[in-house]
Amino acid sequence: MAFALVTKYAVEELKTTELHAGVYPDNTGSLKMLERCGYIPFPAGNVLEKHYITGEDIVQMDFYTAR
């Protein structure tokens, strides 16, 4: 609920035209939250990273909302 309120405030009060949020593919809770808040995938903004413990390649997926 807090994330939805911050998104709404940024768009309606601050007149922000585009917001981005990053999430890892295995974080299903955050993926659902972003979708419920109106964010959609933005593959061009995905970031390739190394996992901080294992060193494996991972992707931080970019989502955005534009109002």
C-alpha positions, 0 to 999 in steps of 0.5 A: 500500500505504501508503494502505491501511495508514493507512486500516486503522490509522485505522479499527482502532486509532484507531476513526475511523468515517468517512474522506474523500479528495479526488481530481481526475477525471483522476487515474486512479491515485488513483481506482483506489487509493481504490476498492481501499482501499474508498472510495466516491464521496460526491458531496455532498462534491465541491468546485468549484474553479478550476484554479490555472494555467488558471483553468478550473472543475474538481471535486475529487471526494470519496470516503469509507469508513465502517467 
